[in-house]
Amino acid sequence: MDCKIKLFWDSEAAVWVATSDELPALALEAGSVDALIERVKYIVPELLEIEDVKVDYCDLDFITERRDRVRIIG
């Protein structure tokens, strides 16, 4: 099974957020990308078990997105 995991920066909450179309119940956040990836790797098998998805493995494709605004002086 392949799962695309979207990681994006929520500037208002100042955290990274993980969601996935393949796993609608996935909604995690963390202060860093590395911490978030570790949380995702831990929770995905549990979500698949809860949803009664029978697979031997799940390939996680992490897609990151961050948008920032900078002030232009001058």
C-alpha positions in Angstrom: 0.0 0.0 0.0 1.2 3.5 -0.9 0.3 6.5 1.3 1.1 10.1 0.4 1.6 12.0 3.6 1.3 15.8 3.3 3.4 17.8 5.7 2.7 21.5 5.8 3.6 24.4 8.0 0.7 26.0 9.9 2.1 29.5 10.6 -0.7 30.5 12.9 -0.2 27.6 15.2 3.6 27.5 14.5 3.6 23.7 14.0 4.0 21.2 11.2 0.8 19.3 10.3 0.4 15.8 8.7 -2.6 14.7 6.7 -3.3 12.1 4.1 -6.1 11.4 1.6 -5.5 7.7 1.9 -5.8 7.8 5.7 -8.5 10.4 6.4 -8.2 9.9 10.2 -4.5 11.0 10.1 -4.2 14.5 11.6 -1.0 15.0 13.6 1.2 18.0 14.5 4.6 18.6 15.8 7.2 21.4 16.2 9.6 19.9 13.7 9.4 17.9 10.5 11.6 15.1 11.9 9.4 14.8 15.0 6.3 14.7 12.8 7.7 12.0 10.5 8.4 9.8 13.5 4.9 10.3 14.9 3.4 9.4 11.5 5.5 6.3 11.2 4.3 5.2 14.7 0.6 5.9 14.1 0.0 4.7 10.6 0.1 1.0 11.5 -2.4 1.7 14.3 -4.7 3.6 12.0 -4.6 0.8 9.4 -5.4 -1.8 12.1 -8.3 0.4 13.4 -9.7 0.7 9.8 -9.2 -3.1 9.4 -6.9 -2.6 6.4 -5.0 -5.9 5.7 -1.6 -5.1 4.3 1.9 -6.4 4.9 3.5 -3.0 4.6 2.7 0.6 3.8 5.1 2.9 1.8 5.0 6.4 3.1 5.7 9.2 0.6 6.3 12.5 2.5 5.5 15.7 0.6 6.4 18.8 2.5 5.2 22.3 1.9 6.1 25.5 3.6 5.1 29.1 2.7 6.6 32.1 4.4 6.1 35.8 4.0 9.0 38.3 4.1 8.8 42.0 4.5 10.4 44.1 1.8 11.9 47.2 3.2 12.8 50.0 0.9 
